[in-house]
Amino acid sequence: MDSELLKKAKAYGFSDRQIANLTGSTEDEVRAGRKAAGLVPAYRLVDTCAAEFEAYTPYYYSTYDRGDDEINASDRKKVMILGGGPNRIGQGIEFDYCCVHAAFALKEDGFETLMVNSNPETVSTDYDTSDKLFFEPLTLEDVLHIYERENCWGAIAQFGGQTPLNLALDLQANGVNILGTSPQSIERAEDRELFSAMLHKLDIPQPPNGLAINEDEAVTEAQKLGYPVLVRPSFVLGGRAMQIVYSDTELRHYMQHAVEASPERPVLVDKFLEDATEVDVDCIADAKGDTIVVGGMLEHVEFAGVHSGDAAMVLPPHTLSQDVIDTMREYTHAMARELEVTGLMNVQYAVKDEVVYVLEVNPRASRTVPFVSKAIGKPLAKLAAKVMAGAKLSELGFTEEIWPKYWAVKESVFPFNKFVGQDIILSPEMRSTGEVMGLDPDLGIAYAKSQMAVSSPLPLEGKVFISVSDEHKDQVPGLARDFMDLGFELVATSGTAACIEEAGMEVERINKLAEGRPNSLDLLKNNELQLVINTPSGEGPRSDEAQIRTGAVYTGTPIMTTISSAAAAVNGIRAIKKSGYVVQTVQEYH
């Protein structure tokens, strides 16, 4: 390869991968040739003082257009922390919290910390978070340059989400010391066949599942498992392109338009457990499972099928039996030992008919870690970083699970008011952009506080519009009775109204959208509805349902789209009307 041409290409910003594609070689070959020619980037300091004064802030970027290097040399033991990269829906900022706490923890232990992240809208890229910050893309090429230039002792890939995790195996193959759980263990948890083999070995149940590399295989697997099935691509974060499908036609459309299946990236096909309760469990373990501690168990308010990043959650679990809780704890410990977890691990369970199924295991930081840490008063990410650097949990004084004497409710923040017209129904694909916490010794009040925090406070009086799918009609009388007992007036269209009237309750009948006026949209626009309960129908929501939900968002009317969240709203309203609430700081609960 012509060294001058290569030098020119790098100065123009071509990556090694791009050059490899253009020259018919491999990225490894390009990198080796470039290094042999002495062609490596220089690191320049970002001038935060506009040349008026000398800049000392440790912000660096790489360049090939000049050879001088401005990195301040140091002989301290260095650890590189890989951030999460650009913000996007599905890439939770919770991972940035974990990266920041890792930097703080390692600095406390005397390490020099290097943060690699290309997102300026994060705390991890603040000037005082780490000792040095590199505004660089999270690619194999760029990360290796920094690691080698700084002569790092190790790198942390566990805390930045899926983007740095996808680099872990290649980084290790190129001599990087990956701290914490090994990339091989992470691969074992993420590879479906390896994961299933591990669960079989441990005698831990999981929903029936299969793999498909093309459309026909997906249909065959789905027919074998029985609809509905949950389908998703491999190795993604935030549930992207994850969907529940109910028929061959729907599945074929998904395979044609939502994913690109291949032998390297098969589509995962899981039997969907309807009306199951999902639970997220976060734990921390030191080297090779010497000590394993469950940080928190979060029971989802919504039934299975809503992404954990979107679901409302309660810590500790509020409906699960002690046997189920003990089983989840036992399974979590067994998998942490088997995977030789060092650091954090998240497990997603589904509970149906008192049987505990494992849905997914992530031997890394999860988006629930900040919430759990604040709920129990222990900085799990900081503890995990110290453990990954060689400390023991016994030395850090964290060896026993904390079971709070109060309730912590997590609620998600959604951007639906910024995307008017989008249906707000929650699904396996993550759509939230943040989260809040409600704390209180009373579960109902904790839930009500969480709704206040997302600017959707529960009403204490007025009219509630109830419109539910046929499968939920049997639950309407009880729900309607609860609202009537709380002093609310009931409003419904013909089908739901008939259920309410048959149970001996009064209800104001209104037209469906297609039947004329007045209808629910009219009442929403006139601020005559204080709460909307609207659950989707079957395989796909009808257009009038979507219009109602959109109308509620547009008018700022609180809306519940699941029966379980409607029941939680009842409990919250009842608790607030009975005893009111007090405001305390998080620290006062600890």
VOGU-3710 file (C-alpha; in Angstrom, 3 decimals, decimal comma):
1> mdsellkkak> 0,000/0,000/0,000  1,296/3,423/-0,988  2,335/5,111/2,284  1,816/8,653/0,951  -1,663/7,801/-0,291  -2,445/6,162/3,047  -1,204/9,244/4,887  -3,378/11,461/2,725  -6,429/9,211/3,255  -6,009/9,329/7,043
11> aygfsdrqia> -5,578/13,110/7,004  -8,858/13,324/5,083  -10,617/11,300/7,772  -10,871/7,834/6,229  -11,071/5,089/8,849  -9,053/1,870/8,622  -12,277/-0,014/7,916  -13,171/2,280/5,022  -9,699/1,928/3,560  -9,906/-1,845/3,923
21> nltgstedev> -13,195/-1,917/2,006  -11,757/0,248/-0,747  -8,554/-1,776/-1,109  -9,999/-5,261/-0,701  -8,016/-5,949/2,476  -8,924/-6,322/6,140  -8,998/-3,717/8,880  -6,261/-5,614/10,734  -4,028/-5,536/7,640  -4,550/-1,800/7,155
31> ragrkaaglv> -3,778/-1,121/10,802  -0,622/-3,249/10,699  0,578/-1,554/7,499  -0,157/1,895/8,879  1,745/1,203/12,090  4,676/-0,240/10,140  4,829/3,026/8,233  4,837/4,959/11,526  1,467/6,469/10,760  -0,394/7,001/14,045
41> payrlvdtca> -2,620/9,877/15,177  -1,500/12,768/17,342  -3,727/14,025/20,129  -4,481/17,698/20,373  -5,897/19,600/23,330  -9,259/21,296/22,847  -8,639/24,994/23,362  -11,390/25,929/25,827  -9,909/29,422/26,315  -10,059/30,526/22,665
51> aefeaytpyy> -6,279/31,102/22,641  -6,656/33,953/25,157  -5,096/31,903/27,927  -3,362/28,561/28,031  -5,938/25,753/28,264  -5,444/23,047/30,862  -8,730/21,221/30,560  -7,972/17,599/29,624  -10,064/17,416/26,432  -8,351/15,622/23,561
61> ystydrgdde> -9,104/14,775/19,955  -7,048/12,853/17,388  -5,676/14,199/14,148  -3,426/13,046/11,311  -2,781/16,448/9,780  0,078/17,365/12,141  2,459/15,287/14,171  2,864/17,150/17,455  1,144/15,598/20,458  -0,241/17,551/23,430
71> inasdrkkvm> -1,045/14,746/25,863  0,429/15,295/29,310  2,452/12,208/30,065  1,927/10,379/33,332  3,306/7,216/34,898  0,182/6,572/37,000  -1,766/3,332/36,577  -4,423/4,105/33,965  -7,909/2,706/33,375  -9,902/3,523/30,252
81> ilgggpnrig> -13,703/3,789/30,557  -15,754/3,423/27,382  -18,868/5,618/27,294  -22,189/5,072/25,555  -21,730/7,339/22,533  -24,459/9,525/21,026  -27,865/9,927/22,675  -30,806/8,267/21,000  -34,100/6,804/22,044  -33,277/3,322/23,299
91> qgiefdyccv> -29,772/4,300/24,478  -30,474/5,297/28,041  -28,524/8,078/29,711  -28,474/5,749/32,727  -25,338/4,222/31,238  -23,640/7,599/31,484  -24,427/7,604/35,207  -22,586/4,290/35,521  -19,563/5,577/33,581  -19,356/8,681/35,774
101> haafalkedg> -19,505/6,659/38,975  -16,843/4,318/37,626  -14,534/7,302/37,040  -15,190/8,649/40,547  -14,594/5,257/42,151  -11,331/4,556/40,363  -9,996/8,036/41,065  -10,696/7,400/44,748  -8,560/4,250/44,495  -5,626/6,113/42,958
111> fetlmvnsnp> -6,070/5,253/39,265  -5,764/7,763/36,464  -9,075/7,601/34,600  -9,490/8,065/30,856  -12,996/8,566/29,477  -13,660/7,812/25,813  -16,964/9,229/24,593  -18,149/11,216/21,613  -21,226/12,756/23,222  -20,754/16,283/24,626
121> etvstdydts> -24,272/16,240/26,186  -23,283/13,931/29,027  -21,831/14,235/32,512  -19,079/11,776/31,602  -17,701/14,408/29,224  -17,619/17,153/31,867  -14,096/18,444/32,465  -13,975/17,357/36,114  -15,362/13,807/35,783  -12,227/11,982/34,670
131> dklffepltl> -8,540/12,799/34,548  -8,500/12,825/30,745  -11,296/12,918/28,215  -11,003/11,780/24,611  -13,712/13,025/22,248  -13,371/10,043/19,955  -15,726/7,614/18,214  -16,280/4,283/19,951  -14,617/2,177/17,268  -11,953/-0,481/17,503
141> edvlhiyere> -9,434/1,709/15,712  -9,879/4,786/17,874  -10,080/2,967/21,195  -6,939/0,940/20,456  -5,009/4,116/19,579  -5,816/5,684/22,943  -5,175/2,511/24,919  -1,760/2,028/23,342  -0,783/5,701/23,408  -1,605/5,985/27,111
151> ncwgaiaqfg> -0,223/2,557/27,999  -3,383/1,732/29,949  -3,508/-1,016/32,552  -7,088/-1,958/31,690  -10,373/-0,918/30,107  -13,988/-1,024/31,281  -16,581/-1,874/28,627  -19,395/-2,920/30,973  -20,848/0,486/31,752  -21,572/2,129/28,399
161> gqtplnlald> -24,305/-0,138/27,061  -24,211/-2,264/23,927  -21,870/-0,077/21,864  -18,663/-0,690/23,892  -19,710/-4,272/24,653  -19,720/-5,019/20,933  -16,031/-4,017/20,895  -14,947/-6,112/23,875  -13,919/-9,324/22,103  -11,944/-7,493/19,391
171> lqangvnilg> -10,273/-5,262/21,959  -9,242/-8,287/23,988  -7,903/-9,980/20,848  -5,690/-6,924/20,316  -4,147/-7,052/23,767  -6,553/-4,879/25,778  -7,051/-5,965/29,381  -10,859/-5,954/29,720  -11,670/-5,472/33,397  -14,571/-7,246/35,068
181> tspqsierae> -16,617/-10,020/33,524  -14,763/-11,545/30,583  -15,919/-10,868/27,010  -16,315/-14,652/26,642  -18,861/-14,702/29,474  -20,701/-11,745/27,976  -20,790/-13,567/24,624  -22,104/-16,656/26,399  -25,010/-14,635/27,785  -25,812/-12,855/24,503
191> drelfsamlh> -25,440/-15,789/22,103  -28,792/-17,573/22,104  -27,460/-21,116/21,678  -24,731/-20,701/24,295  -27,212/-19,069/26,661  -29,782/-21,846/26,269  -27,092/-24,456/26,889  -26,097/-22,687/30,101  -29,688/-22,551/31,382  -30,156/-26,218/30,529
201> kldipqppng> -27,016/-27,041/32,506  -28,304/-25,065/35,509  -31,857/-26,466/35,142  -33,328/-22,977/34,861  -36,452/-22,617/32,671  -36,785/-20,156/29,808  -39,699/-19,614/27,397  -39,602/-21,979/24,402  -37,597/-20,320/21,657  -35,814/-20,741/18,351
211> lainedeavt> -33,593/-19,007/15,800  -34,277/-18,018/12,212  -31,990/-16,757/9,467  -34,727/-16,151/6,895  -38,459/-15,588/6,549  -39,494/-19,222/6,066  -37,473/-20,382/9,053  -39,092/-17,702/11,219  -42,583/-18,836/10,220  -41,692/-22,480/10,849
221> eaqklgypvl> -40,343/-21,669/14,317  -43,375/-19,525/15,185  -45,811/-22,257/14,116  -43,864/-24,753/16,209  -43,942/-22,479/19,298  -47,507/-21,220/18,766  -48,584/-17,590/18,446  -48,132/-15,008/19,831  -44,328/-14,912/19,594  -41,775/-12,247/20,421
231> vrpsfvlggr> -39,287/-11,619/17,611  -36,138/-9,531/17,717  -32,722/-9,210/16,079  -29,564/-10,337/17,845  -27,194/-8,038/19,736  -29,288/-4,870/20,040  -29,971/-2,411/22,820  -33,236/-0,779/23,718  -35,388/-3,493/22,166  -34,919/-2,026/18,695
241> amqivysdte> -37,022/-3,837/16,094  -38,471/-6,056/18,831  -42,117/-6,953/18,235  -44,918/-9,258/19,376  -46,560/-10,930/16,371  -49,807/-12,881/16,245  -49,916/-14,469/12,774  -47,891/-15,747/9,809  -48,841/-12,650/7,806  -47,633/-10,290/10,517
251> lrhymqhave> -44,415/-12,259/10,946  -43,633/-12,272/7,214  -44,130/-8,501/7,107  -41,742/-8,144/10,054  -39,066/-10,289/8,396  -39,367/-8,362/5,134  -39,348/-4,845/6,541  -37,952/-4,731/10,087  -34,781/-6,834/10,106  -32,010/-8,232/7,948
261> asperpvlvd> -31,493/-11,798/9,098  -28,270/-13,686/8,452  -26,371/-16,650/9,893  -24,219/-14,157/11,824  -27,225/-12,156/13,000  -30,162/-14,534/13,363  -33,618/-13,415/14,421  -34,648/-14,640/17,868  -38,131/-16,150/18,092  -39,540/-16,597/21,625
271> kfledatevd> -42,887/-17,869/22,813  -44,604/-14,806/24,296  -45,905/-15,374/27,821  -49,150/-13,401/27,892  -50,210/-11,810/31,186  -46,937/-12,779/32,848  -45,301/-10,519/35,426  -41,847/-9,274/34,509  -39,155/-8,655/37,097  -35,739/-7,011/36,724
281> vdciadakgd> -33,038/-8,151/39,142  -29,730/-6,312/39,477  -26,855/-7,933/41,300  -23,155/-7,348/41,923  -20,453/-9,985/42,267  -16,736/-9,907/42,915  -14,105/-12,030/41,212  -15,504/-15,349/40,009  -18,566/-15,228/42,223  -16,792/-15,160/45,563
291> tivvggmleh> -19,515/-12,865/46,947  -22,820/-12,212/45,154  -25,329/-9,641/46,387  -28,725/-8,816/44,874  -28,962/-5,038/44,654  -32,688/-4,869/43,955  -35,719/-6,637/42,514  -38,055/-4,471/40,465  -41,511/-5,810/39,640  -43,049/-4,332/36,488
301> vefagvhsgd> -46,464/-2,694/36,845  -47,361/-3,539/33,240  -47,632/-7,169/32,185  -44,941/-8,785/30,049  -44,369/-7,283/26,620  -43,353/-3,746/27,640  -39,631/-2,980/27,407  -37,974/-2,684/30,811  -36,802/0,823/29,911  -40,442/1,920/29,454
311> aamvlpphtl> -42,224/-0,063/32,149  -43,261/1,354/35,485  -41,571/-0,682/38,232  -41,912/-1,213/41,948  -39,063/-1,999/44,357  -39,373/-4,249/46,292  -41,841/-6,633/44,561  -45,415/-6,124/45,756  -47,468/-9,057/44,368  -44,965/-11,925/44,151
321> sqdvidtmre> -44,910/-14,819/46,587  -41,919/-15,484/48,814  -41,277/-18,735/46,911  -41,003/-16,820/43,623  -38,689/-14,218/45,193  -36,462/-16,939/46,669  -36,363/-18,746/43,303  -35,275/-15,594/41,464  -32,565/-15,001/44,044  -31,360/-18,620/43,685
331> ythamarele> -31,302/-18,421/39,864  -29,469/-15,077/39,938  -26,726/-16,422/42,186  -26,366/-19,584/40,078  -25,991/-17,656/36,802  -23,556/-15,130/38,296  -21,342/-17,995/39,476  -21,590/-19,846/36,172  -20,671/-16,744/34,161  -17,949/-15,801/36,668
341> vtglmnvqya> -19,389/-12,306/36,890  -17,091/-9,612/38,198  -19,099/-6,411/38,492  -22,750/-5,917/37,604  -25,324/-8,291/36,158  -28,969/-7,739/35,227  -31,508/-10,554/34,831  -34,974/-10,191/33,349  -37,515/-12,742/34,583  -41,112/-13,529/33,656
351> vkdevvyvle> -43,383/-15,110/36,273  -46,472/-16,985/35,097  -48,508/-19,390/37,228  -45,779/-19,283/39,926  -43,153/-20,513/37,433  -40,064/-18,318/37,051  -38,670/-18,053/33,505  -35,436/-16,336/32,523  -35,915/-13,983/29,596  -32,500/-12,384/29,352
361> vnprasrtvp> -29,222/-12,047/31,225  -26,919/-9,045/30,811  -23,535/-9,342/32,580  -23,079/-5,577/32,510  -24,543/-2,372/33,835  -28,237/-2,030/33,119  -30,467/1,024/32,865  -32,045/0,144/36,221  -28,768/0,498/38,161  -29,114/4,250/38,931
371> fvskaigkpl> -32,684/3,766/40,141  -31,810/0,797/42,347  -28,773/2,625/43,730  -30,855/5,625/44,780  -33,650/3,423/46,125  -31,400/1,369/48,434  -28,845/4,081/49,187  -25,836/2,153/47,823  -23,840/3,278/44,735  -23,808/-0,028/42,828
381> aklaakvmag> -21,821/1,336/39,868  -19,068/2,693/42,144  -18,890/-0,574/44,046  -18,785/-2,532/40,781  -15,937/-0,418/39,390  -13,862/-1,010/42,522  -14,608/-4,734/42,307  -13,562/-4,811/38,642  -10,269/-3,219/39,622  -9,624/-5,988/42,152
391> aklselgfte> -11,462/-5,104/45,375  -13,687/-7,545/47,279  -17,246/-6,766/48,335  -16,368/-7,817/51,862  -13,691/-5,098/51,929  -16,235/-2,571/50,675  -18,789/-3,490/53,351  -21,513/-4,629/50,953  -22,298/-8,295/51,503  -26,039/-8,426/52,233
401> eiwpkywavk> -29,139/-7,631/50,192  -31,019/-4,492/51,273  -34,816/-4,802/51,460  -36,256/-1,267/51,865  -39,042/-0,542/54,366  -40,612/1,834/51,848  -41,730/1,633/48,234  -39,791/3,020/45,301  -41,773/3,387/42,069  -40,006/4,052/38,794
411> esvfpfnkfv> -42,006/5,730/36,044  -40,753/6,509/32,560  -40,714/9,845/30,766  -41,825/9,797/27,146  -41,377/12,298/24,306  -44,892/11,783/22,897  -45,827/15,466/23,211  -42,941/16,215/20,822  -44,205/13,709/18,247  -47,906/14,494/18,030
421> gqdiilspem> -49,738/11,823/16,053  -47,573/8,917/17,205  -49,486/6,174/18,992  -48,356/5,972/22,611  -48,921/2,245/23,112  -45,926/0,690/24,836  -44,241/-2,311/23,270  -41,044/-4,383/23,458  -39,217/-1,552/21,676  -38,005/1,153/24,054
431> rstgevmgld> -39,421/4,658/23,518  -38,751/6,514/26,779  -36,196/9,284/27,204  -35,870/9,368/30,983  -37,303/8,209/34,290  -38,460/9,474/37,681  -38,877/8,028/41,177  -41,722/8,100/43,667  -40,848/7,165/47,279  -43,243/6,552/50,158
441> pdlgiayaks> -44,058/4,020/52,889  -47,464/3,635/51,166  -47,321/1,992/47,719  -50,325/3,903/46,367  -48,824/7,255/47,346  -45,427/6,259/45,921  -47,136/5,517/42,594  -49,054/8,796/42,726  -45,805/10,693/43,376  -44,235/9,054/40,314
451> qmavssplpl> -47,130/10,315/38,180  -46,694/13,835/39,576  -43,028/13,671/38,658  -43,810/12,919/34,999  -46,199/15,905/34,932  -49,267/13,671/34,753  -50,744/13,853/38,276  -53,621/11,536/39,048  -56,988/13,348/39,243  -58,953/13,198/42,499
461> egkvfisvsd> -62,362/13,862/40,940  -64,166/14,283/37,621  -64,936/11,972/34,738  -63,024/8,869/33,709  -63,399/7,477/30,193  -63,044/3,694/30,007  -62,513/1,892/26,704  -60,898/-1,541/26,811  -60,311/-4,446/24,453  -62,595/-7,479/24,478
471> ehkdqvpgla> -60,044/-9,556/26,390  -60,228/-7,092/29,299  -64,036/-6,676/29,384  -64,356/-9,039/32,367  -62,217/-6,672/34,426  -64,284/-3,590/33,616  -66,967/-3,952/36,355  -64,439/-4,122/39,173  -62,413/-1,220/37,771  -65,539/0,878/37,205
481> rdfmdlgfel> -66,771/0,139/40,744  -63,445/1,316/42,173  -63,693/4,637/40,356  -67,332/5,130/41,351  -66,468/4,481/44,995  -63,821/7,180/44,685  -66,438/9,674/43,479  -65,714/9,630/39,735  -68,326/9,719/36,960  -68,018/7,025/34,307
491> vatsgtaaci> -67,979/7,621/30,551  -67,815/4,866/27,913  -68,784/3,843/24,394  -71,457/1,190/23,797  -69,467/-2,035/24,312  -67,742/-1,046/27,555  -70,857/0,849/28,733  -72,942/-2,325/28,444  -70,505/-4,163/30,778  -70,755/-1,359/33,324
501> eeagmeveri> -74,572/-1,163/33,148  -74,949/-4,929/33,492  -73,012/-4,644/36,767  -75,619/-2,156/38,032  -73,670/1,088/37,643  -74,533/4,331/35,889  -72,426/5,397/32,942  -72,586/8,223/30,428  -72,746/6,742/26,937  -70,944/8,562/24,138
511> nklaegrpns> -70,455/7,834/20,455  -67,539/6,011/18,965  -65,534/8,282/16,669  -67,134/6,776/13,572  -70,659/7,203/15,002  -70,585/10,980/15,192  -70,580/13,517/17,995  -70,245/13,965/20,900  -67,365/11,521/21,193  -64,268/11,094/23,336
521> ldllknnelq> -62,190/13,565/21,296  -64,850/16,253/21,823  -64,806/15,653/25,565  -61,005/15,743/25,632  -60,856/19,035/23,730  -63,435/20,532/26,111  -61,462/19,346/29,164  -64,447/17,283/30,298  -62,378/14,128/30,887  -59,903/13,945/33,765
531> lvintpsgeg> -58,606/10,430/33,107  -58,566/8,065/30,113  -58,232/4,291/30,299  -57,743/2,816/26,861  -56,230/-0,613/26,194  -55,325/-1,712/22,646  -57,279/-4,345/20,771  -55,746/-7,626/19,697  -53,158/-7,826/16,983  -53,086/-4,197/16,000
541> prsdeaqirt> -54,716/-1,078/17,430  -57,707/0,341/15,595  -57,340/3,845/14,226  -59,946/5,319/16,601  -58,043/3,916/19,576  -54,869/5,604/18,389  -56,732/8,893/17,903  -58,087/8,747/21,454  -54,641/8,126/22,915  -53,122/10,876/20,787
551> gavytgtpim> -55,918/13,235/21,854  -55,185/12,545/25,508  -51,496/13,391/25,020  -52,346/16,557/23,054  -54,706/17,823/25,791  -52,444/16,777/28,675  -55,009/14,332/30,071  -53,594/11,445/32,149  -53,997/8,163/30,287  -53,506/4,512/31,234
561> ttissaaaav> -53,054/1,980/28,427  -52,984/-1,219/30,497  -55,369/-2,686/33,057  -52,534/-3,059/35,536  -51,587/0,640/35,340  -55,272/1,576/35,700  -55,415/-0,530/38,878  -52,261/1,197/40,136  -53,926/4,558/39,441  -56,945/3,509/41,536
571> ngiraikksg> -54,657/2,620/44,448  -52,805/5,908/44,098  -55,967/8,037/44,019  -57,449/6,141/46,978  -54,287/6,612/49,056  -53,962/10,335/48,264  -57,653/10,999/49,071  -57,377/9,058/52,315  -54,217/10,509/53,835  -52,551/12,976/51,463
581> yvvqtvqeyh> -48,789/12,884/51,151  -45,601/14,414/52,496  -42,428/15,344/50,644  -39,062/14,088/51,857  -35,586/13,910/50,375  -34,152/10,600/49,222  -31,594/10,802/52,022  -34,353/10,926/54,654  -35,596/7,521/53,502  -32,155/5,978/53,931
//
